[in-house]
Amino acid sequence: MENPVKIDLGLCNQCGLCEFNCPGDLIYSDEAGNPYLKYPEECWFCGACRMDCPKNCIEIVFPMEVL
């Protein structure tokens, strides 16, 4: 599965809001403070991380459904 949460670390100010507000507790910060989606297969695509980001550096990528 492709990672559904794309974070532009060049724009990110490492505020931690995405990590704090993820209802699935799926976003974590690495040693440098950069956020990443630790469990991409469990993402609900709810967009809470994207909506709460003050820098608009998060994009949600919805999977293609193959019939």
N, C-alpha and C positions, 0 to 999 in steps of 0.2 A: 504494500500500500504506500502510495506517495504521501509525503507529509502534508496534511491539510492546512497547516498554519505556517505561512511564510513570513519571516521577520527580517526586515531590512536593518541589520545591525549598524549600518552607517547612519541611519536616522534615529535609532533607539537611544534614549537618554538613561536607560537602566533604572527607571523609576519603580519598577516592580508591580505596577498596577495589573498587568496581564496575568502575572503569577498569582497575585492576591485575589483577583476576581474570577479566575477560571472555576466554574462550578464543578468541574470534574477533577480538580486538583492535578492537572496534567502538565502545566507549564512550570518549569523549574529554572533556576539560574545556575550557570556554570561558575567556575572559580573566579572568572573575570567579571562576573555580574551580568553576563549576557543571557537573556531568556532563550529557552528552547522548549519544544514540545517533547516531553520525555516518553509519552505513550501515544503515538499518533493513531494507533488502531482503536483507541478508546475515545477519540475526539467526537463530540456530538455535532460539530459544525454550528454551534449556537452563535458564535461571533462575539461573545462577551469580551474576549481579549481585544478584538478589533475595535469595538465600540468604546472601550475604556482607554484606549491608547491616546495620550495627548499629542503624540508626534505622528500619528497616522502611518506607522511603519509596519502594520500587520495586515496581511491579506489572507483571506480564507479561500482555499482552493477546493472546490467541490469535485468529487470523483466522477468520472464518466461512467455511466451505467451501460453495460453491454447486454443486449437482449439475446 
